[in-house]
């Protein structure tokens, strides 16, 4: 990622957006996804 720091407010918003996007990646949430999927499978069995 490249963030040009011409405007501090805009640059900080862009960095915050990048951090939010990165935190939503599947590779960063595998455990949570597996937990939710397991609960879903268990609810279907009932």
C-alpha distance matrix in Angstrom:
0.0 3.8 6.6 10.0 12.7 15.6 16.7 16.4 17.2 14.7 11.8 13.1 13.5 9.9 9.0 12.1 11.3 8.2 10.7 13.4 11.9 11.2 14.8 16.2 15.5 18.8 18.1 17.8 20.9 23.3 26.1 26.2 26.2 29.0 30.9 30.9 31.8 34.7 36.0 35.9 37.9 40.4 41.0 41.8 44.4 46.3
3.8 0.0 3.8 6.5 9.5 12.2 13.8 14.0 15.4 12.9 9.9 12.1 13.0 9.6 9.3 12.9 12.5 10.2 12.9 15.6 14.6 14.4 17.8 19.3 18.9 22.4 21.8 21.3 24.4 26.9 29.6 29.5 29.7 32.6 34.4 34.2 35.3 38.2 39.3 39.3 41.4 43.8 44.3 45.2 47.8 49.7
6.6 3.8 0.0 3.8 6.2 9.0 10.2 10.3 11.6 9.3 6.2 8.8 10.0 7.0 7.2 10.9 11.1 9.8 12.4 15.0 14.7 15.1 18.0 19.7 20.1 23.7 23.5 22.4 25.3 28.2 30.6 30.1 30.6 33.6 35.1 34.7 36.2 39.1 39.9 39.9 42.2 44.5 44.7 45.8 48.6 50.2
10.0 6.5 3.8 0.0 3.8 5.8 8.0 9.1 11.2 9.0 6.5 10.0 11.5 9.4 10.2 13.6 14.0 13.3 15.8 18.3 18.3 18.8 21.7 23.3 23.8 27.5 27.2 26.2 29.0 31.9 34.3 33.8 34.3 37.4 38.8 38.3 39.9 42.8 43.5 43.5 45.9 48.1 48.3 49.4 52.2 53.8
12.7 9.5 6.2 3.8 0.0 3.8 5.5 5.9 8.8 7.9 5.5 8.4 10.9 9.9 10.3 13.4 14.7 14.6 16.4 18.9 19.6 20.2 22.5 24.6 25.4 29.2 28.9 27.5 30.1 33.3 35.3 34.7 35.5 38.7 39.7 39.3 41.2 43.9 44.4 44.6 47.2 49.2 49.3 50.7 53.5 54.8
15.6 12.2 9.0 5.8 3.8 0.0 3.8 6.5 9.1 8.1 7.4 10.7 12.4 11.9 13.3 16.0 16.9 17.3 19.5 21.5 22.2 23.2 25.5 27.2 28.3 32.0 32.1 30.7 33.2 36.4 38.5 37.7 38.3 41.6 42.6 42.0 43.9 46.8 47.1 47.1 49.8 51.9 51.8 53.0 56.0 57.2
16.7 13.8 10.2 8.0 5.5 3.8 0.0 3.8 5.6 5.4 6.0 8.6 10.0 10.6 12.2 14.2 15.4 16.5 18.4 20.0 21.1 22.5 24.4 26.1 27.6 31.4 31.7 30.0 32.2 35.6 37.5 36.3 37.1 40.5 41.3 40.5 42.6 45.4 45.5 45.5 48.4 50.3 50.0 51.4 54.5 55.5
16.4 14.0 10.3 9.1 5.9 6.5 3.8 0.0 3.8 5.5 5.1 6.0 8.6 9.8 10.5 12.1 14.1 15.3 16.4 18.2 19.9 21.0 22.5 24.5 26.2 30.0 30.2 28.1 30.3 33.8 35.4 34.2 35.4 38.7 39.2 38.6 40.9 43.6 43.6 43.9 46.8 48.5 48.3 49.9 52.8 53.7
17.2 15.4 11.6 11.2 8.8 9.1 5.6 3.8 0.0 3.8 5.5 5.3 6.3 8.7 10.0 10.6 12.3 14.4 15.4 16.5 18.4 20.1 21.2 22.9 25.0 28.7 29.4 27.2 29.0 32.6 34.1 32.6 33.7 37.1 37.5 36.6 39.0 41.7 41.5 41.7 44.7 46.4 45.9 47.6 50.6 51.3
14.7 12.9 9.3 9.0 7.9 8.1 5.4 5.5 3.8 0.0 3.8 5.5 5.1 6.2 8.7 9.8 10.5 12.4 14.3 15.3 16.5 18.4 20.1 21.4 23.2 26.9 27.7 26.0 27.8 31.3 33.1 31.7 32.4 35.9 36.6 35.6 37.6 40.6 40.5 40.4 43.4 45.3 44.8 46.2 49.3 50.3
11.8 9.9 6.2 6.5 5.5 7.4 6.0 5.1 5.5 3.8 0.0 3.8 5.4 5.1 6.2 8.6 9.8 10.6 12.4 14.3 15.4 16.6 18.5 20.3 21.7 25.5 25.7 24.0 26.3 29.6 31.5 30.5 31.3 34.6 35.5 34.8 36.8 39.6 39.9 40.0 42.8 44.7 44.6 46.0 48.9 50.0
13.1 12.1 8.8 10.0 8.4 10.7 8.6 6.0 5.3 5.5 3.8 0.0 3.8 5.4 5.1 6.1 8.5 9.8 10.5 12.3 14.2 15.3 16.5 18.6 20.5 24.2 24.5 22.3 24.3 27.9 29.4 28.2 29.4 32.7 33.2 32.6 34.9 37.5 37.6 37.9 40.8 42.5 42.4 44.0 46.9 47.8
13.5 13.0 10.0 11.5 10.9 12.4 10.0 8.6 6.3 5.1 5.4 3.8 0.0 3.8 5.5 5.0 6.1 8.6 9.9 10.5 12.2 14.2 15.4 16.8 18.9 22.6 23.5 21.5 23.1 26.7 28.3 26.8 27.6 31.1 31.6 30.7 32.9 35.7 35.6 35.7 38.7 40.5 40.0 41.6 44.6 45.5
9.9 9.6 7.0 9.4 9.9 11.9 10.6 9.8 8.7 6.2 5.1 5.4 3.8 0.0 3.8 5.4 5.0 6.2 8.7 9.9 10.5 12.3 14.3 15.6 17.1 20.8 21.5 20.0 22.0 25.3 27.4 26.2 26.7 30.1 31.1 30.2 32.1 35.0 35.3 35.2 38.0 40.0 39.8 41.1 44.1 45.3
9.0 9.3 7.2 10.2 10.3 13.3 12.2 10.5 10.0 8.7 6.2 5.1 5.5 3.8 0.0 3.8 5.4 5.0 6.2 8.7 9.9 10.5 12.4 14.5 15.9 19.6 19.7 17.8 20.1 23.5 25.4 24.4 25.3 28.6 29.5 29.1 31.0 33.7 34.1 34.4 37.1 39.0 39.1 40.5 43.3 44.6
12.1 12.9 10.9 13.6 13.4 16.0 14.2 12.1 10.6 9.8 8.6 6.1 5.0 5.4 3.8 0.0 3.8 5.4 5.1 6.2 8.6 9.9 10.6 12.6 14.8 18.4 19.0 16.7 18.4 22.0 23.6 22.2 23.3 26.7 27.2 26.6 28.8 31.5 31.5 31.9 34.7 36.4 36.3 38.0 40.8 41.8
11.3 12.5 11.1 14.0 14.7 16.9 15.4 14.1 12.3 10.5 9.8 8.5 6.1 5.0 5.4 3.8 0.0 3.8 5.4 5.1 6.1 8.6 9.9 10.8 12.9 16.6 17.7 15.9 17.4 20.9 22.9 21.4 21.9 25.4 26.2 25.3 27.2 30.2 30.3 30.2 33.1 35.1 34.8 36.2 39.2 40.3
8.2 10.2 9.8 13.3 14.6 17.3 16.5 15.3 14.4 12.4 10.6 9.8 8.6 6.2 5.0 5.4 3.8 0.0 3.8 5.5 5.1 6.1 8.6 10.0 11.1 14.9 15.3 13.9 16.1 19.3 21.5 20.6 21.1 24.3 25.6 25.0 26.7 29.5 30.2 30.2 32.7 34.8 35.0 36.2 39.0 40.5
10.7 12.9 12.4 15.8 16.4 19.5 18.4 16.4 15.4 14.3 12.4 10.5 9.9 8.7 6.2 5.1 5.4 3.8 0.0 3.8 5.5 5.1 6.2 8.8 10.4 13.9 14.1 11.8 13.9 17.4 19.1 18.3 19.3 22.4 23.3 23.1 25.1 27.6 28.1 28.6 31.2 33.0 33.3 34.8 37.4 38.8
13.4 15.6 15.0 18.3 18.9 21.5 20.0 18.2 16.5 15.3 14.3 12.3 10.5 9.9 8.7 6.2 5.1 5.5 3.8 0.0 3.8 5.5 5.2 6.5 9.2 12.6 13.8 11.5 12.6 16.3 18.0 16.4 17.2 20.7 21.3 20.6 22.7 25.4 25.6 25.8 28.6 30.4 30.4 32.0 34.8 35.9
11.9 14.6 14.7 18.3 19.6 22.2 21.1 19.9 18.4 16.5 15.4 14.2 12.2 10.5 9.9 8.6 6.1 5.1 5.5 3.8 0.0 3.8 5.4 5.2 6.8 10.5 11.8 10.6 12.0 15.2 17.6 16.3 16.3 19.8 21.1 20.2 21.7 24.8 25.3 25.2 27.7 29.9 30.0 31.1 34.0 35.5
11.2 14.4 15.1 18.8 20.2 23.2 22.5 21.0 20.1 18.4 16.6 15.3 14.2 12.3 10.5 9.9 8.6 6.1 5.1 5.5 3.8 0.0 3.8 5.4 5.5 9.1 9.3 7.8 10.2 13.2 15.7 15.2 15.5 18.6 20.0 19.9 21.3 24.0 25.0 25.2 27.4 29.6 30.1 31.3 33.9 35.6
14.8 17.8 18.0 21.7 22.5 25.5 24.4 22.5 21.2 20.1 18.5 16.5 15.4 14.3 12.4 10.6 9.9 8.6 6.2 5.2 5.4 3.8 0.0 3.8 5.7 8.5 9.1 6.4 7.8 11.4 13.1 12.2 13.1 16.3 17.2 17.1 19.0 21.5 22.2 22.7 25.1 27.0 27.5 29.0 31.5 32.9
16.2 19.3 19.7 23.3 24.6 27.2 26.1 24.5 22.9 21.4 20.3 18.6 16.8 15.6 14.5 12.6 10.8 10.0 8.8 6.5 5.2 5.4 3.8 0.0 3.8 6.4 8.5 7.0 7.1 10.4 12.7 11.2 11.1 14.6 15.8 15.0 16.6 19.6 20.2 20.2 22.7 24.8 25.1 26.3 29.0 30.5
15.5 18.9 20.1 23.8 25.4 28.3 27.6 26.2 25.0 23.2 21.7 20.5 18.9 17.1 15.9 14.8 12.9 11.1 10.4 9.2 6.8 5.5 5.7 3.8 0.0 3.8 5.4 5.5 6.6 8.9 12.0 11.6 10.9 13.9 15.9 15.6 16.4 19.3 20.6 20.5 22.4 24.9 25.6 26.5 29.0 30.9
18.8 22.4 23.7 27.5 29.2 32.0 31.4 30.0 28.7 26.9 25.5 24.2 22.6 20.8 19.6 18.4 16.6 14.9 13.9 12.6 10.5 9.1 8.5 6.4 3.8 0.0 3.8 5.4 5.1 6.0 9.5 9.4 7.9 10.6 13.1 12.9 13.2 16.1 17.8 17.6 19.2 21.8 22.8 23.4 25.8 28.0
18.1 21.8 23.5 27.2 28.9 32.1 31.7 30.2 29.4 27.7 25.7 24.5 23.5 21.5 19.7 19.0 17.7 15.3 14.1 13.8 11.8 9.3 9.1 8.5 5.4 3.8 0.0 3.8 5.6 5.7 9.1 10.4 9.8 11.5 14.2 14.9 15.2 17.4 19.6 19.9 21.1 23.4 24.9 25.7 27.6 30.0
17.8 21.3 22.4 26.2 27.5 30.7 30.0 28.1 27.2 26.0 24.0 22.3 21.5 20.0 17.8 16.7 15.9 13.9 11.8 11.5 10.6 7.8 6.4 7.0 5.5 5.4 3.8 0.0 3.8 6.0 8.3 9.0 9.7 11.8 13.6 14.5 15.7 17.7 19.3 20.2 21.8 23.7 25.0 26.3 28.3 30.2
20.9 24.4 25.3 29.0 30.1 33.2 32.2 30.3 29.0 27.8 26.3 24.3 23.1 22.0 20.1 18.4 17.4 16.1 13.9 12.6 12.0 10.2 7.8 7.1 6.6 5.1 5.6 3.8 0.0 3.8 5.6 5.4 6.1 8.6 10.1 10.7 12.2 14.2 15.6 16.5 18.3 20.1 21.3 22.7 24.7 26.5
23.3 26.9 28.2 31.9 33.3 36.4 35.6 33.8 32.6 31.3 29.6 27.9 26.7 25.3 23.5 22.0 20.9 19.3 17.4 16.3 15.2 13.2 11.4 10.4 8.9 6.0 5.7 6.0 3.8 0.0 3.8 5.5 5.1 6.0 8.6 9.9 10.4 12.1 14.2 15.2 16.2 18.2 19.9 21.0 22.7 24.9
26.1 29.6 30.6 34.3 35.3 38.5 37.5 35.4 34.1 33.1 31.5 29.4 28.3 27.4 25.4 23.6 22.9 21.5 19.1 18.0 17.6 15.7 13.1 12.7 12.0 9.5 9.1 8.3 5.6 3.8 0.0 3.8 5.5 5.1 6.2 8.7 9.9 10.5 12.4 14.2 15.3 16.5 18.5 20.1 21.4 23.3
26.2 29.5 30.1 33.8 34.7 37.7 36.3 34.2 32.6 31.7 30.5 28.2 26.8 26.2 24.4 22.2 21.4 20.6 18.3 16.4 16.3 15.2 12.2 11.2 11.6 9.4 10.4 9.0 5.4 5.5 3.8 0.0 3.8 5.5 5.1 6.2 8.6 9.9 10.7 12.3 14.3 15.4 16.6 18.6 20.3 21.8
26.2 29.7 30.6 34.3 35.5 38.3 37.1 35.4 33.7 32.4 31.3 29.4 27.6 26.7 25.3 23.3 21.9 21.1 19.3 17.2 16.3 15.5 13.1 11.1 10.9 7.9 9.8 9.7 6.1 5.1 5.5 3.8 0.0 3.8 5.4 5.2 6.1 8.5 9.9 10.5 12.2 14.2 15.3 16.6 18.7 20.6
29.0 32.6 33.6 37.4 38.7 41.6 40.5 38.7 37.1 35.9 34.6 32.7 31.1 30.1 28.6 26.7 25.4 24.3 22.4 20.7 19.8 18.6 16.3 14.6 13.9 10.6 11.5 11.8 8.6 6.0 5.1 5.5 3.8 0.0 3.8 5.5 5.1 6.0 8.6 9.8 10.4 12.2 14.2 15.4 16.7 18.9
30.9 34.4 35.1 38.8 39.7 42.6 41.3 39.2 37.5 36.6 35.5 33.2 31.6 31.1 29.5 27.2 26.2 25.6 23.3 21.3 21.1 20.0 17.2 15.8 15.9 13.1 14.2 13.6 10.1 8.6 6.2 5.1 5.4 3.8 0.0 3.8 5.5 5.1 6.3 8.6 10.0 10.6 12.4 14.5 15.7 17.2
30.9 34.2 34.7 38.3 39.3 42.0 40.5 38.6 36.6 35.6 34.8 32.6 30.7 30.2 29.1 26.6 25.3 25.0 23.1 20.6 20.2 19.9 17.1 15.0 15.6 12.9 14.9 14.5 10.7 9.9 8.7 6.2 5.2 5.5 3.8 0.0 3.8 5.4 5.1 6.2 8.7 9.9 10.6 12.5 14.6 15.9
31.8 35.3 36.2 39.9 41.2 43.9 42.6 40.9 39.0 37.6 36.8 34.9 32.9 32.1 31.0 28.8 27.2 26.7 25.1 22.7 21.7 21.3 19.0 16.6 16.4 13.2 15.2 15.7 12.2 10.4 9.9 8.6 6.1 5.1 5.5 3.8 0.0 3.8 5.4 5.0 6.2 8.6 9.9 10.7 12.7 14.8
34.7 38.2 39.1 42.8 43.9 46.8 45.4 43.6 41.7 40.6 39.6 37.5 35.7 35.0 33.7 31.5 30.2 29.5 27.6 25.4 24.8 24.0 21.5 19.6 19.3 16.1 17.4 17.7 14.2 12.1 10.5 9.9 8.5 6.0 5.1 5.4 3.8 0.0 3.8 5.4 5.1 6.2 8.6 10.0 10.9 13.0
36.0 39.3 39.9 43.5 44.4 47.1 45.5 43.6 41.5 40.5 39.9 37.6 35.6 35.3 34.1 31.5 30.3 30.2 28.1 25.6 25.3 25.0 22.2 20.2 20.6 17.8 19.6 19.3 15.6 14.2 12.4 10.7 9.9 8.6 6.3 5.1 5.4 3.8 0.0 3.8 5.5 5.1 6.2 8.7 10.1 11.1
35.9 39.3 39.9 43.5 44.6 47.1 45.5 43.9 41.7 40.4 40.0 37.9 35.7 35.2 34.4 31.9 30.2 30.2 28.6 25.8 25.2 25.2 22.7 20.2 20.5 17.6 19.9 20.2 16.5 15.2 14.2 12.3 10.5 9.8 8.6 6.2 5.0 5.4 3.8 0.0 3.8 5.4 5.2 6.4 8.9 10.4
37.9 41.4 42.2 45.9 47.2 49.8 48.4 46.8 44.7 43.4 42.8 40.8 38.7 38.0 37.1 34.7 33.1 32.7 31.2 28.6 27.7 27.4 25.1 22.7 22.4 19.2 21.1 21.8 18.3 16.2 15.3 14.3 12.2 10.4 10.0 8.7 6.2 5.1 5.5 3.8 0.0 3.8 5.5 5.2 6.6 9.2
40.4 43.8 44.5 48.1 49.2 51.9 50.3 48.5 46.4 45.3 44.7 42.5 40.5 40.0 39.0 36.4 35.1 34.8 33.0 30.4 29.9 29.6 27.0 24.8 24.9 21.8 23.4 23.7 20.1 18.2 16.5 15.4 14.2 12.2 10.6 9.9 8.6 6.2 5.1 5.4 3.8 0.0 3.8 5.4 5.2 6.9
41.0 44.3 44.7 48.3 49.3 51.8 50.0 48.3 45.9 44.8 44.6 42.4 40.0 39.8 39.1 36.3 34.8 35.0 33.3 30.4 30.0 30.1 27.5 25.1 25.6 22.8 24.9 25.0 21.3 19.9 18.5 16.6 15.3 14.2 12.4 10.6 9.9 8.6 6.2 5.2 5.5 3.8 0.0 3.8 5.4 5.5
41.8 45.2 45.8 49.4 50.7 53.0 51.4 49.9 47.6 46.2 46.0 44.0 41.6 41.1 40.5 38.0 36.2 36.2 34.8 32.0 31.1 31.3 29.0 26.3 26.5 23.4 25.7 26.3 22.7 21.0 20.1 18.6 16.6 15.4 14.5 12.5 10.7 10.0 8.7 6.4 5.2 5.4 3.8 0.0 3.8 5.5
44.4 47.8 48.6 52.2 53.5 56.0 54.5 52.8 50.6 49.3 48.9 46.9 44.6 44.1 43.3 40.8 39.2 39.0 37.4 34.8 34.0 33.9 31.5 29.0 29.0 25.8 27.6 28.3 24.7 22.7 21.4 20.3 18.7 16.7 15.7 14.6 12.7 10.9 10.1 8.9 6.6 5.2 5.4 3.8 0.0 3.8
46.3 49.7 50.2 53.8 54.8 57.2 55.5 53.7 51.3 50.3 50.0 47.8 45.5 45.3 44.6 41.8 40.3 40.5 38.8 35.9 35.5 35.6 32.9 30.5 30.9 28.0 30.0 30.2 26.5 24.9 23.3 21.8 20.6 18.9 17.2 15.9 14.8 13.0 11.1 10.4 9.2 6.9 5.5 5.5 3.8 0.0
